């Protein structure tokens, strides 16, 4: 990382790589705790439709794609072939393209191998935690690596627990597992929607996201996989037109 | 379901997901982006979270929630308030899940 002269009033990243990495593990802890139960739910469902424990764990360890993995399972269960499954998971995860583009100005100083490693751990939650941390001036490549590592560990560990102990865990919804992701998203939304412009754009995105499925009942069919992409690019475009001054920039 | 199909799905998903994650970082970080594009990107995080929250809370599992005051809605409101007051992701997430389980038990659903 380039050495930036310290400013008197702004918070600074920890001085050593090790300390930055540990800080990443620390701020990533909520992601870990959220991923374990949701990963376990993935493990339970995957083994119930024919995955072995090894297959479920390898899938989580290599894809690290929450919603994308659940979509893949539902497509497999519906009898889709390889192409249909991959198409669905790719569309659901197209938002990673937006995340990557948003993160990239902050990753300029990093070489290609470093970018390649951080790209692997890019998820909704690691992205939001890192962007929030970046706004406070504390984020570095090493803290992002820490966030990514702890998130990956939670997702893989959860999958292993769910797949390995599917019979023991029983119905994971008893523990409110289905609200772990929405709760994380809600807290992250509040963290990001701090000024009036960001809040306005976020609210517009939410309204578009709910209007799209409502349009389905009017006979205009849009696949659910596209809701988030259409809503977020649409709201961001509107925000760019409405808020022209630099104040809207983060 | 054949083991070969499952393995090919696993490998394909790993490749497909990485393909959406890495190239944008590698390419965009080597370009100087114009100010309007930067402004557009600055609105992406809050937009994605806003649409994710709306869909997760009002359309859990891809179906409209049974009522506008489902456990999802109340638990989400509380999660947001706890985060706003405490600035703790962990505290907010755990309180949200606890309230969700509690309300669901009360409603008997």
Contacts between the chains, C-beta under 8 A, distances in Angstrom:
chain1	res1	chain2	res2	distance
A	29	B	90	6.4
A	30	B	88	7.9
A	30	B	89	3.8
A	30	B	90	4.1
A	30	B	93	5.6
A	31	B	89	7.9
A	33	B	90	6.4
A	33	B	93	7.0
A	33	B	94	7.5
A	34	B	93	5.6
A	49	B	1	6.6
A	50	B	1	4.1
A	50	B	6	6.7
A	51	B	6	5.9
A	52	B	3	7.6
A	55	B	3	7.7
A	55	B	6	5.4
A	55	B	7	7.0
A	55	B	10	6.3
A	58	B	10	5.9
A	59	B	9	7.8
A	59	B	10	4.6
A	59	B	13	6.8
A	62	B	10	6.7
A	62	B	11	7.9
A	62	B	13	7.5
A	62	B	14	3.7
A	63	B	10	7.4
A	63	B	13	4.5
A	63	B	14	5.3
A	63	B	17	5.0
A	64	B	17	7.2
A	65	B	13	6.9
A	65	B	17	4.8
A	68	B	13	6.9
A	68	B	17	6.2
A	69	B	13	7.2
A	72	B	9	6.3
A	72	B	13	6.0
A	76	B	1	6.6
A	76	B	5	7.9
A	76	B	6	7.8
A	76	B	9	6.7
A	81	B	5	7.8
A	82	B	5	6.6
A	82	B	8	5.4
A	82	B	9	6.2
A	82	B	12	6.3
A	85	B	9	5.3
A	85	B	12	7.5
A	85	B	13	7.7
A	86	B	9	7.3
A	86	B	12	4.6
A	86	B	13	6.7
A	86	B	16	5.4
A	89	B	13	5.5
A	89	B	16	6.2
A	89	B	17	7.1
A	90	B	16	4.6
A	90	B	17	7.8
A	90	B	19	7.9
A	90	B	20	6.6
A	93	B	16	7.5
A	93	B	17	5.6
A	93	B	20	5.1
A	94	B	20	6.0
A	95	B	48	5.6
A	96	B	17	7.3
A	96	B	20	4.3
A	96	B	21	4.7
A	96	B	24	7.7
A	97	B	20	5.3
A	97	B	24	4.9
A	98	B	24	7.8
A	98	B	41	7.7
A	98	B	44	4.8
A	98	B	48	6.8
A	99	B	21	7.7
A	99	B	24	7.9
A	99	B	44	7.4
A	99	B	45	7.9
A	99	B	48	7.6
A	100	B	20	7.7
A	100	B	21	5.8
A	100	B	22	7.2
A	100	B	23	7.5
A	100	B	24	3.2
A	100	B	25	4.3
A	100	B	28	7.0
A	101	B	24	4.6
A	101	B	25	7.8
A	101	B	28	4.7
A	101	B	41	5.9
A	101	B	44	7.7
A	102	B	41	4.6
A	102	B	42	7.7
A	102	B	44	5.0
A	102	B	45	6.4
A	103	B	25	6.3
A	104	B	24	6.6
A	104	B	25	4.8
A	104	B	27	7.8
A	104	B	28	3.9
A	104	B	29	3.7
A	105	B	28	7.5
A	105	B	29	6.8
A	105	B	33	6.8
A	105	B	38	7.1
A	105	B	41	7.8
A	107	B	25	6.0
A	107	B	29	5.1
A	108	B	29	5.1
A	108	B	30	8.0
A	110	B	29	7.8
A	112	B	26	6.4
A	115	B	22	7.3
A	115	B	25	5.0
A	115	B	26	5.8
A	115	B	29	6.7
A	116	B	22	5.8
A	116	B	26	7.5
A	118	B	25	7.4
A	119	B	18	7.2
A	119	B	21	4.4
A	119	B	22	3.9
A	119	B	25	5.1
A	119	B	26	7.7
A	120	B	18	6.6
A	120	B	21	6.8
A	120	B	22	7.6
A	122	B	21	4.8
A	122	B	25	7.9
A	124	B	48	7.1
A	124	B	49	7.7
A	124	B	52	6.6
A	127	B	45	6.9
A	128	B	45	6.3
A	128	B	49	6.3
A	129	B	89	7.4
A	131	B	45	5.1
A	175	B	97	7.9
A	175	B	101	7.2
A	176	B	97	4.4
A	176	B	98	7.4
A	176	B	100	4.8
A	176	B	101	4.0
A	176	B	104	7.4
A	178	B	60	6.7
A	178	B	61	7.7
A	179	B	71	7.7
A	179	B	72	7.0
A	179	B	75	5.7
A	179	B	96	6.2
A	179	B	97	5.1
A	179	B	100	3.9
A	179	B	101	7.8
A	180	B	93	6.7
A	180	B	97	5.7
A	181	B	56	6.5
A	182	B	53	6.8
A	182	B	56	3.9
A	182	B	57	5.8
A	182	B	60	7.5
A	182	B	72	6.5
A	182	B	75	7.6
A	182	B	76	6.2
A	182	B	79	7.9
A	182	B	96	7.5
A	183	B	75	6.9
A	183	B	76	7.4
A	183	B	79	4.7
A	183	B	92	6.8
A	183	B	93	4.5
A	183	B	96	3.3
A	183	B	97	5.7
A	183	B	100	7.4
A	184	B	89	7.1
A	184	B	93	5.3
A	185	B	49	5.8
A	185	B	52	4.7
A	185	B	53	4.8
A	185	B	56	6.0
A	186	B	53	5.3
A	186	B	57	7.6
A	186	B	76	4.8
A	186	B	79	4.3
A	186	B	80	5.2
A	186	B	83	7.3
A	186	B	92	7.4
A	186	B	96	6.7
A	187	B	79	5.8
A	187	B	80	7.1
A	187	B	82	7.8
A	187	B	83	4.0
A	187	B	89	5.1
A	187	B	92	4.0
A	187	B	93	6.0
A	187	B	96	7.6
A	188	B	49	5.3
A	188	B	89	7.3
A	189	B	46	7.1
A	189	B	49	4.0
A	189	B	50	5.9
A	189	B	52	7.8
A	189	B	53	5.0
A	189	B	80	7.3
A	190	B	80	4.7
A	190	B	83	4.7
A	190	B	84	5.5
A	190	B	92	7.9
A	191	B	83	6.6
A	191	B	87	7.9
A	191	B	89	7.6
A	192	B	45	5.2
A	192	B	46	4.4
A	192	B	49	5.7
A	193	B	46	5.3
A	193	B	49	7.8
A	193	B	50	7.4
A	197	B	43	8.0
A	198	B	43	7.1
A	198	B	46	4.6
A	199	B	46	7.6
A	201	B	43	4.6
A	201	B	46	5.7
A	201	B	47	5.8
A	201	B	50	7.6
A	202	B	46	4.0
A	202	B	47	6.2
A	202	B	49	6.6
A	202	B	50	3.5
A	203	B	50	6.4
A	204	B	47	7.8
A	204	B	50	7.7
A	205	B	46	7.3
A	205	B	47	3.8
A	205	B	48	7.4
A	205	B	50	3.9
A	205	B	51	4.6
A	205	B	54	7.7
A	206	B	50	4.2
A	206	B	51	5.9
A	206	B	53	6.5
A	206	B	54	3.7
A	207	B	54	7.6
A	208	B	51	7.0
A	209	B	50	7.3
A	209	B	51	3.5
A	209	B	52	7.9
A	209	B	54	4.6
A	209	B	55	5.3
A	210	B	54	5.2
A	210	B	55	7.3
A	210	B	58	5.9
A	210	B	59	7.5
A	213	B	55	7.9
A	213	B	59	6.2
A	213	B	64	7.7
A	224	B	62	5.7
A	227	B	51	6.7
A	227	B	55	6.1
A	228	B	48	6.4
A	228	B	51	4.9
A	228	B	52	6.3
A	228	B	55	7.0
A	231	B	47	6.9
A	231	B	50	7.7
A	231	B	51	3.9
A	231	B	54	8.0
A	232	B	44	6.1
A	232	B	47	3.7
A	232	B	48	4.5
A	232	B	50	7.7
A	232	B	51	5.5
A	233	B	44	7.9
A	233	B	47	7.7
A	235	B	43	6.8
A	235	B	47	4.3
A	235	B	50	7.1
A	235	B	51	7.6
A	236	B	40	5.2
A	236	B	41	7.6
A	236	B	43	3.8
A	236	B	44	5.2
A	236	B	47	4.9
A	237	B	40	6.5
A	239	B	39	7.7
A	239	B	40	7.7
A	239	B	43	4.2
A	239	B	47	7.7
A	240	B	36	5.8
A	240	B	39	5.0
A	240	B	40	4.5
A	240	B	43	6.6
A	243	B	39	7.3
A	244	B	39	8.0
A	246	B	35	7.7
A	246	B	39	8.0
A	248	B	39	5.6
A	248	B	42	6.5
A	248	B	43	7.3
A	249	B	35	7.7
A	249	B	38	6.2
A	249	B	39	5.3
A	249	B	42	5.1
A	250	B	42	4.4
